[in-house]
């Protein structure tokens, strides 16, 4: 059943989700990100499911960003929601009340009443929490109004009253008065309930007389009675009123020997609550089928997603890392404007003072970047940072940058080096070519392509030929792209490549990792490629220049 209300999408809006590929999820380390945000595997799965389904609907993204900002700015809401979310797995068991079959025992019936009570607590807590907080987003306001409407509804109030009374009655049951029919051998053959009592059982004269008689009979055989007449170490037998067999509702159950006494008692006692539970379930039908599914199965997982990421991002901000609310631009513009952009994965390894932020824009003149630079200079880092920024922004979260404005993408495709085991059949170049073709054919002008050393596993001449054709095709399609490569000639030939496409097509630009005196700055800028000087830097660092080797 489709949820009538959601924190991820405005009512009546189609988000048109597209699932990222397992390859992209792996290359952007989204599983690792979710494990940092959530401790439980079930919560990680919820978070990954949300961030890996992309929507480029601008209204959806603005809606999400406002919801997240509300939750981030209201720690009191997060605190109360975190406490509530701990009950979610248990509350999910409430769905058993919608089944037609009845519980077999009195203790299961009582347990189901506990499920009802937890559901009421859940609804009350959400209503109170969102009413107390200073919320502004359309998403949280709509959730608050929805829950308050349920809470204030006449049937809900009656349900709450019924459950409270029934739970009170159940908790006040202190003893059951039962009757047992015996056969000629004094073996129990039938059992029934005389009454349900609010007072604990106290020894009766009849019980004493029966026990004394039993004791006297056994003393003749030399078997001394030890004075214990308890069924177990904790529970005393109910009153054996053999003179009054007016059994509860006329129910008398046959038993087969003493071993059946407990099970028979349980079946009869369950009848005390079964009819009440049926009536309660009927009363719940109007709201249970909608509100329970929506609140427990839809809204709480979405709240969990926002709350967990808010806790994580607030933690980073308190440490000094800069995070910002993205600005959503028109999808048709296919642009991005960022300042201070960095890779979120670095927050686990470096201090805020060590972060190197970058300016990076996408526009018609710079829709594809050919990124070159030294080994371990940060090419892959900035490539992944761009992909992560789009993932976070389109999930409705803050991104690691001082500012970030973007046109949403409809899909993110990554083309990173494959594992050795994946290239056995086709070879490295064959495998790379096959994967690139599949991604390119699936991409649209709204997509983001992230290429990492693509076509570099063959000779330079072969790799350059394939890479040049791929870049021209990407420019014709109009997708945004970062292609980091060691093929500096590809960047040197950008003007020539741009001249081979029409004026209305997207254009490519050279992006380099800045290096001064062999020191890697991890800073990128739009500039002509430096070329072979990077090889000299590496040779000098590791002492393998001609002069160093002969020294």
N, C-alpha and C positions, 0 to 999 in steps of 0.2 A: 504494500500500500504506500503510495507516494505521500510524503509528509506535507501537510498543509502549511507548515512554517519551518524556517531553517535559519541558522546563523551564517550559513555559507552562501545563501542566494536569496534575493528578495522574492516575495511571493508573486507568482505569475510570470517570473522571468526564467527563460531557458538558458542555463549556463553553457550548454554544448561542450561538455567535458571531453577531453582527449587524454588518454592514458599514455604516460611516458613509457618508453621501452625499458626493458631490464638493463640494456646496455647503457642507456643514459643515466638511469638510477645508480648504476655501479660507478660510472665515470665521474659523476658529480658527488659521490659518496653520500647519498641521501640516507641510506640505512645508518651510517655512522652518525650523521647529524641527528636523526631521530633517537638514537640510543643515548646521545648526550642530553637530549631534552626530556626523555621519558625513561623511567627505570624499568617498568613492567613491559614484558614483550607484547602483551595485548594492547597497551597504550602506544607503543612504538608502531604497531601495525595500523592503528587508527591514524596516527600522525602521517605515516608514509602514504597511506591511501589518499589522504586529503592533498598533500603537497605534490603528489605524482599525477594528479588529475588536473590538467590545465584548462582554464577557461580564459578566453580573450575578451569576454563580454565586459565592457568598461563599467557598466552599472554594478555588475556582480563584484568587481574588484574594489570599487569605491565603497560599496556596502560592507565588504569584509574588512577593509582597512579602518573604517570607522568603528566597527565592532571591536577590533583588536586594540585600537587606541583607547576606547572606553575601559576595557579590561586591564590594560597596562597601567592606566592612570588611576585605577581604583583598587589598591591593594586589599582593602577590606572585603570587596566582592570576591577577589581571588582566594583569600583565606577561607571564607565561608564555603566557596565552591569546592576547594580542595578537600575540605572535611566531608562535604556531601558526596564527592566523587568516590571516596573510599567505600561507600555503601553500594555503588552502582552494580557491581557483580552480584551482590546478594539480592538486590532489588529485582534484578532481571528474572529471578525465580518466580516473581509474582505472576508471570504469564501462565503458570500452571493453573491459576484460578479460572482461566478461560476454558479449560478442558471440561468435558462433560462428565468424566468419571469422577467418583468421589474417593476421598482418601480412605484407606482401609482401617486406620486406627485413630484413636482420640488424640494421640500426640502429634500425628501428622496434621490433623485438623487444626490443632492449636498452633502448629508451626505456620500453617497457611494464614492464620489470623495475623501472625507476626509480619508476614509479607505485606498484608494490607496496611498494617500500621506503618511500615517503612515507606510505602508509597505515599501515604498521607504526609508523613514527615518530609519527604522529598518535595512534594508540591508546596507545602507551607514554606519550606526553607528557600526555595527558588523565588516564590512570591515576595517574601520578606526581604531577601537579599537584594533583589533588583528594585524593590520599592525604596530601600534605604539608600542605595548608592546614587551618585550624581551621574546618571547615564544620559548620553546625548544621541547615540547612534540609533538609526532606525531599526536595526536588527535587535538590539537588546530591549528597546522600547516595545517592539512587537511581541517579543517573548514574554516580557513582564505582563503586558495586557492579556495575552493568551492564558498565562498561568493564573493570573488573578481572576479571569473570567471563570475558569474551571473551579477555582477555589471558592468563589462566591456563589456558584450555581446551586440551586436548591437541592438537586439530587446529590451533589457532592457533600453538602452539609449534612444531609440525612445519612449518607454513607459513613461519614466520619462519626456521627453520633452512634450509629448501629455498631460500628467496630469498637468504639470506645466502651460501650456498654457490654458487648459480648466479651471483649478482652477482660473487662472488670469481672464479669460473671465467672469466666473461666479461671481467672487468677484467684477468685474467692472460694473455689471448690476445695474443701478441706477433707471431705470424706464421701464415700458412697455407701449407702446401706443396701446390701444385697441379700437375696434369698437363694438358698440352694435346696433343690429337691434331691433326696437320697433314695437309692434302691434298698431292697431288703438286706443287702450286705453293707448298708451304710456308706455306699460309694456315691459321690456326686454324679447325678445324671442330667440335671437341668440347673440353670443359673439365671437370675434376673435381678434387676435393680429395683429396690423398694423406694429409694429416695436419693436425691443429690443434696448434700449438706454443706452449709457454710461454716460448720464447727468441726473440729477434729474429733475423731472417735474417742470415747472414754469407755473404760471397762463397764460392762453391764452385768447385772445379777444373773441374767439368763446365760450369758457367756461364761461367767464364773461357774454356774451350776453345771453347764455342759462340760467344761474342762475338768471340774471336780469329779464328775461321773466317769469321764474318760480316764482320769487319773486313778480312780478307785479300781476300775476294771483291770487296768494294766498292773496295778500293785499286786493283784492276786497272782499275776504271772511273773512277779519279781522284776518288772520293768518300771523303774522310777521315772516319773515325769519331772523335768528340770525346771518347770515354771515358765518356759518360753512358749508363748502362743502368738508369735509373729510370723508373717509370711516370708519376710526377709529381715535383715538387720536394721532396716530403716522404716519399713512400712507395716503398720499393724493391720490385722484383718478387720474388715468392716463388721458391723453388728450382725450376728446370725440370729435374726428374729424369725424363728421357725413357726411362730404362731400367726404371723402376718405375711402371707404370700401374695399380696396385692402388688404385682410386679409392674415396673414402669412401662406405660403404654401397652400393657398386656403382653410385653415381649418376654418369652421364656425360651432360652436357647438350650438345646440338648448338649451335654458334654460326655466325653468318653474317658472316664477315669480322671484322676486328680491332675494329670499333666495338661488337660484341656481347660482347666479353670481360668488361668490367666488370659488365654486367647479368647475365651468366651466372654469374660468380663470386658475385655478391650472392645469386642464387637458391640456389646450392648451399650457401653459408655459412649461409643462413637455416635450411636443413634441420637444421643442427647443434643449433639451439635450439628448433625448432618442436615436436618431440615432448615436450621437457621442459616447454615452456609449456603444452601440452595437459594433461599430468599435473598440473601446478601448478594450473591452472584447475579441474580436477576436484576437487582437494583443497580448494580455496577455496569450492566451491559451498555447503557447509553454512553458512558464516559470511558469505560475501560478499553473498549476497542479502539478508541482514537487517542485519548490523552495519555494512556500508559505507553502505547507504542511510540507516540511522538516524543514524550518527555524522556522516557528511559532509553529507547532505542535510537533516537535521532538527536535530540537536543543535548543530552548529557555527553555523548561522545564528541559533539562539536564544541561544547563548553570545555571539555577536557583538552582538546586541541589548542584552543586559544589560551586557556589558563596555563598550560604547561609551557608553551612558547613564550608567554608573557613573563613567567618566572625565569626562564632561561635568558631572555633578552634583557630583562631588568638586572639580572646578575652580571651580565657583560657590561652594561652601562655603568653600574656601580663600581666596577673595576677600572673604568676609564675608557672602554671601547666605545666608539661613536656608532650609533645606530639611528636611522632616520626613517620617517614615514614617507613612502614614495608618492609621487604625483602621477596620476593616471592620465595619459594623453590619448588622442584618437588612434585607434588601431590602423586606420588608413595611412597615417603619416609614416609609420614604420621607423620611428626614430628613438633615440635614447640619449639623455644628457645626464652625465654623472660627474660628481666631484668627490674626491677622497674615497674612491671605491677601493675596497680591499677584500681579500678572501676570508670568509668567515672561519674556515678551517684553521687559519693561523692563530686564532685566539687561544687554542689549546697549547701552543708552542712558544709564543712570544708575548711580551708585555705591550700595553697600549703605546708606550713611548717608542717601541720598535716598529710599529705599523707604518708602512709606506702607502699612502693613499694615492690614487691615480685619477686623472681626468680622462674620460673616454666617452666619445659621442658616436652615435650612428645617425647618418643623414644620407641623402641621395648621393652626395659626393664622397661619402665615406661609409658606404654600406657594407663593404668587405674590407677587412684589414689583413694584410700580409705581415705577420709579426715575426721579426727576426731578432737574434741576439745570442749571447753566449750561453753555453751549457750552464744549468743551475742558476740562471740569471733571473728567472721569474716568469718565463713565457707561459708555461703550463699553469702557474699560479693565477695569473691575470685572466687566462682563458676560462679556467674553472670559476673564478670569482664572478665573471660576467654571467655565466649560466646560473650560479647560485643566486645572484641578485634577482634575476627574473623569476626563479622558482619561489623565492621568499615573497617578492612583491605580489605575484599572482596568487599566492596563498593568502594574501591579506596581512602580511607581517612586515615588520621593519627590516630594512636592509643595511648591511655594513657600508656606510658611505656618509658623507656630510650632506649630500643632496643626490636625489635620484628621481628623474622624470623619465617615463617610458611609455611607448606604445606596446600594448600586450602582444605576446607571440602566441601562435596557435599550437606550436610544438617546438621542442628542443631536440636536436639531433647531435649526437657526439660521434666522433670518428677518431678513437684513440687506438694505439697499438694493441693488437690482440694477443692473447695468451698463446704460447707455442702449441698447445694441444688443439687450438681451434684452426690452425693453419696446416695441419698435416695433409689434408686431402688436396687443397687448392694451392698450397704454398702461400707465403706471406703476401706477395703482391696480388695474387689471384683473390685471396680472401679479402684484402683491403679494397680491391676494385669492386668485388661483389657487394660488400657492405655499403660502400659509398653510393653505388647505383641505387640500392634499395632505399637509402635515406633520401637521396636527391629526388627520386621519383615520388616519394611520399611528402616531401616538403612543398610548401607554398611560398608566396611572396611574404607571408606573415611569419614565417618560421625563423628560428635561430639555429645556425650551423656552427659547431665548434669542432675544428679540425686540429688534431695534435700530431705533428710529424707525419701526416698522411703521405703515402707513396714514396717514403724515404727508405724502404727496405730493398730497393733495387739499385741499379746503377744510376748515377746522376742524370745521364741523358734520358733514360726511360722514365725516371721519376719526374723530371722537369716537364717532359712532353705531356704526361698524364695530368700533372698538377695544373699546368697552364690551361689545358682544355677544361678542367673542372672549374677553375676560377671564372673563366668566360661564361660557362653555363650558369654559374651561381649569379653572376651579374645580370644575365638575361632574365633569370627567374625573379630576382629582386629580394632574395632572402638576406637577412642580416647574418654576417659571418665573421668569425675570427679564425684565421688559418696560421697557426704558428709552425715555423719550418726552419730548417737549416739551409734550404735552397735559396741563398741570397739573390741569386739571379732572377728568381721569380719576383722579388720585390724591386730589383733594379729595372725590370721590364714592365712595371705597372703602367707607365704612360702609354706604352705601345699596346698593352692589353686593353686599356680603356678606350683607345682609338679604334679598336676592332669591334666595339659594340656601339649601338646607336646612342644619340644624345639623350634620349628619353630613358635609357637604361641606367641602372645603378652603376656606381663607380667604385673602384678599389683604391686603397691608400696604403702607404708603407708605414708601419708602426715598429719602433725599435725599443729594445731594452737599453736604457742609458748605462754606459760604463765609462768611468774616467780613471785613467792610470791603472787599469786592470781591476778596479774596485767595482763590484756589482752594487748598484743602487736600488734595484728592483723597481725602478721608476720607468714608465714607458712614455714615449712621446712620438708624435707624427714627424717623421724625418726620413731621409734617404737611408738605406741600409749601409752599415759601416763596412761590411764585407769581411775580408780575410783577417782583419786586425783582431777579431775574436779568437781565431785560431792561434794567433801569436800570443794573446793573453793566456790561453790555456797552456801553450807550450812553455811560456815563461814560468807560470805557476808551478808546473810539475817538473821543471828542469830538463826539458827535452828539446831545447833549441840546439842547433848545430854547435854554437859556442859553448853552451852549458854541458853538452855531452862530451866535448873534447877538453873541457877545463880540468 
